[in-house]
Amino acid sequence: MARVLILGAGVAGHTAAQYSKKLLGKGHSVTVVSPNSQWNWIPSNIWVGVGKMGKKQVIFPLAPVYRRIGVDFHQAKAVAIRPEGDEADSTPAVDIEYTDPGRAGQTERLRYDFLINATGPQLKFDMTEGLGPDGGNSLSVCTYQHAHDTSEKLKDCIQKMREGTRQTLVIGTGHGACTCEGAAFEYVFNVEHELRDAGVREMADVYYLTNETELGDFGVGGMNFAQKDGSTVTSAQWMGQMFADRGIKVIDSAHVLRVDPGVVHFEQLDGSVGSQAFDFAMLLPPFRGVDMKAYDRSGADISDVLFAPSGFMKVDADYSQKPFEEWTAEDWPKTYESPAYPNVFAAGIAFAPPHAISRPQQTPTGNPIAPAPPRTGMPAGVQGRTVAETIAERIKSGDWSHKAKEASMADMGAACIASVGAGMLSGSAATITMGPIVPNYAQYPETGRDQELTQGELGLAGHWIKRLLHTMFIYKAKGLPGWSLIPE
Ligand SMILES: Cc1cc2nc3c(=O)[nH]c(=O)nc-3n(C[C@H](O)[C@H](O)[C@H](O)COP(=O)(O)OP(=O)(O)OC[C@H]3O[C@@H](n4cnc5c(N)ncnc54)[C@H](O)[C@@H]3O)c2cc1C
């Protein structure tokens, strides 16, 4: 019997667990370690953050699902990987620390034959003084609880406007090295819609504060959208028009220096330093890998063998740190296998990207204006499934060096749907699709992307798709009949 151990039960880890069990059946064990008892469809946290959905609509308990499908579940966090085992036993292992209230603080060493690290991001609010909801002065929608708390603050804000007090709302990124600008864009778009819906839009000043050097960069160097008349519109022009139409003011190229109560201080690429007072600020944190160590058999620290300095896991990518001008789509990982330990994989946000896609820049004082590559849900799910398939083939064939399956972000598309409104007829959405995520100039010499797949559209259809995806992905994650027919 082979043992597959999966760290993390988010999009990548949970998908990997479902496919591993489906492909391997009862003859092999699949174990998931994750600190939260709940699964969360994070993209819908945006709707929780404006009060359009309750937090219970975006979560469900993991334990009953895993019990039903035959996956062992430990509500715990992984703290160390021992890919060579320990002095007593050479079987690879992971040290875990329970977060389950019944066993909180207890530790255990779990052995594995194959390991999937799908631990996602660590939310690094502490990289900016005063950032974040826990002890800081800004709000977040990164977790369902953050999003719920943020929606309460938004309600207060709307109430104050109804009572005649003008309010300033600042939404965006809380550090120059943030990723996930798509989520910030979706949130500002939703908040602006809520203010109009509540009849208080004219009482609000809405700012979008971003580390992008121009709107629509999204950490992918922007996009070109082909128009029906054969012309091209850049994502910067497209988004600029949308923001102008909605009266959303933009502070771009900004690294947040500090968030004081009611004031955000920032430095921009040209060195200018500014401050913006606010009544409500939702600023996303930068990400890094979760805190995990790695040790060799003798107990020596080999964390730098498994992990990049960002804390994300090194996989089959080119990490040679070549100049920005020289990178190619080929540098991006395909199999997500650790070069040091071929039975260790990282899927989703947990793997270390080889380089930035948007040109990283610095302010005169050395602060980063460097939108990091986006780490979206579809690639995370596809990577989780692909890695599970590789492992299942290796276990079933008995050939543990069997060629790995591939899923490169230089071949994969992504979509960002900023959908507003709750009704099927009254909703609307700004839908951006791109393919591939990592520009591939060898295949698409002009823009690096397939113009058929790279589009920006405003309308009701995107709203329907987003609402449908919410229902479909939660259905799939619950492992209900036919779940594997729903694509990632
Ligand atoms: C507000 C917001 C909106 C978004 N909207 C979209 C969208 O519209 N479309 C889209 O495609 N993407 C969107 N994304 C991105 C999407 O949520 C991520 O791409 C996706 O969640 C990544 O999946 P993952 O499995 O890598 O990480 P996660 O889903 O974050 O999962 C990580 C898992 O690891 C667990 N974990 C953490 N530490 C440990 C540890 N030490 N040991 C074991 N387990 C651990 C966590 O508890 C979690 O279960 C959004 C993100 C945010 C924040």
Ligand as a Chemical Component Dictionary entry (heavy atoms), coordinates in Angstrom:
data_LIG
# 
_chem_comp.id                   LIG 
_chem_comp.type                 NON-POLYMER 
_chem_comp.pdbx_formal_charge   0 
_chem_comp.three_letter_code    LIG 
# 
loop_
_chem_comp_atom.comp_id 
_chem_comp_atom.atom_id 
_chem_comp_atom.alt_atom_id 
_chem_comp_atom.type_symbol 
_chem_comp_atom.charge 
_chem_comp_atom.model_Cartn_x 
_chem_comp_atom.model_Cartn_y 
_chem_comp_atom.model_Cartn_z 
_chem_comp_atom.pdbx_ordinal 
LIG C1  C1  C 0 -10.229 37.611 -2.262  1  
LIG C2  C2  C 0 -9.726  36.686 -3.316  2  
LIG C3  C3  C 0 -10.469 36.524 -4.479  3  
LIG C4  C4  C 0 -10.017 35.663 -5.476  4  
LIG N1  N1  N 0 -10.751 35.536 -6.606  5  
LIG C5  C5  C 0 -10.346 34.675 -7.562  6  
LIG C6  C6  C 0 -11.112 34.491 -8.754  7  
LIG O1  O1  O 0 -12.132 35.136 -8.974  8  
LIG N2  N2  N 0 -10.690 33.579 -9.657  9  
LIG C7  C7  C 0 -9.558  32.846 -9.439  10 
LIG O2  O2  O 0 -9.222  32.030 -10.284 11 
LIG N3  N3  N 0 -8.817  32.998 -8.332  12 
LIG C8  C8  C 0 -9.170  33.892 -7.400  13 
LIG N4  N4  N 0 -8.426  34.043 -6.279  14 
LIG C9  C9  C 0 -7.225  33.207 -6.102  15 
LIG C10 C10 C 0 -7.592  31.802 -5.606  16 
LIG O3  O3  O 0 -8.304  31.909 -4.407  17 
LIG C11 C11 C 0 -6.291  31.028 -5.426  18 
LIG O4  O4  O 0 -5.687  30.886 -6.673  19 
LIG C12 C12 C 0 -6.504  29.633 -4.872  20 
LIG O5  O5  O 0 -7.176  29.657 -3.651  21 
LIG C13 C13 C 0 -5.141  28.970 -4.725  22 
LIG O6  O6  O 0 -5.301  27.662 -4.295  23 
LIG P1  P1  P 0 -4.214  26.966 -3.368  24 
LIG O7  O7  O 0 -4.728  25.613 -3.109  25 
LIG O8  O8  O 0 -2.879  27.121 -3.955  26 
LIG O9  O9  O 0 -4.201  27.835 -2.034  27 
LIG P2  P2  P 0 -5.379  27.967 -0.974  28 
LIG O10 O10 O 0 -6.696  27.831 -1.627  29 
LIG O11 O11 O 0 -5.087  29.215 -0.201  30 
LIG O12 O12 O 0 -5.182  26.712 -0.016  31 
LIG C14 C14 C 0 -4.085  26.554 0.838   32 
LIG C15 C15 C 0 -4.437  25.517 1.873   33 
LIG O13 O13 O 0 -3.284  25.208 2.655   34 
LIG C16 C16 C 0 -3.638  25.220 4.029   35 
LIG N5  N5  N 0 -2.420  25.468 4.816   36 
LIG C17 C17 C 0 -1.841  26.636 5.142   37 
LIG N6  N6  N 0 -0.728  26.408 5.882   38 
LIG C18 C18 C 0 -0.617  25.067 6.027   39 
LIG C19 C19 C 0 0.321   24.214 6.689   40 
LIG N7  N7  N 0 1.373   24.698 7.358   41 
LIG N8  N8  N 0 0.120   22.887 6.639   42 
LIG C20 C20 C 0 -0.937  22.359 5.960   43 
LIG N9  N9  N 0 -1.850  23.118 5.310   44 
LIG C21 C21 C 0 -1.685  24.455 5.349   45 
LIG C22 C22 C 0 -4.694  26.316 4.097   46 
LIG O14 O14 O 0 -5.441  26.243 5.302   47 
LIG C23 C23 C 0 -5.504  25.970 2.858   48 
LIG O15 O15 O 0 -6.374  24.907 3.126   49 
LIG C24 C24 C 0 -8.812  34.941 -5.287  50 
LIG C25 C25 C 0 -8.058  35.110 -4.119  51 
LIG C26 C26 C 0 -8.499  36.000 -3.156  52 
LIG C27 C27 C 0 -7.663  36.192 -1.906  53 
# 
loop_
_chem_comp_bond.comp_id 
_chem_comp_bond.atom_id_1 
_chem_comp_bond.atom_id_2 
_chem_comp_bond.value_order 
_chem_comp_bond.pdbx_ordinal 
LIG C1  C2  SING 1  
LIG C2  C3  SING 2  
LIG C2  C26 DOUB 3  
LIG C3  C4  DOUB 4  
LIG C4  N1  SING 5  
LIG C4  C24 SING 6  
LIG N1  C5  DOUB 7  
LIG C5  C6  SING 8  
LIG C5  C8  SING 9  
LIG C6  O1  DOUB 10 
LIG C6  N2  SING 11 
LIG N2  C7  SING 12 
LIG C7  O2  DOUB 13 
LIG C7  N3  SING 14 
LIG N3  C8  DOUB 15 
LIG C8  N4  SING 16 
LIG N4  C9  SING 17 
LIG N4  C24 SING 18 
LIG C9  C10 SING 19 
LIG C10 O3  SING 20 
LIG C10 C11 SING 21 
LIG C11 O4  SING 22 
LIG C11 C12 SING 23 
LIG C12 O5  SING 24 
LIG C12 C13 SING 25 
LIG C13 O6  SING 26 
LIG O6  P1  SING 27 
LIG P1  O7  DOUB 28 
LIG P1  O8  SING 29 
LIG P1  O9  SING 30 
LIG O9  P2  SING 31 
LIG P2  O10 DOUB 32 
LIG P2  O11 SING 33 
LIG P2  O12 SING 34 
LIG O12 C14 SING 35 
LIG C14 C15 SING 36 
LIG C15 O13 SING 37 
LIG C15 C23 SING 38 
LIG O13 C16 SING 39 
LIG C16 N5  SING 40 
LIG C16 C22 SING 41 
LIG N5  C17 SING 42 
LIG N5  C21 SING 43 
LIG C17 N6  DOUB 44 
LIG N6  C18 SING 45 
LIG C18 C19 SING 46 
LIG C18 C21 DOUB 47 
LIG C19 N7  SING 48 
LIG C19 N8  DOUB 49 
LIG N8  C20 SING 50 
LIG C20 N9  DOUB 51 
LIG N9  C21 SING 52 
LIG C22 O14 SING 53 
LIG C22 C23 SING 54 
LIG C23 O15 SING 55 
LIG C24 C25 DOUB 56 
LIG C25 C26 SING 57 
LIG C26 C27 SING 58 
# 
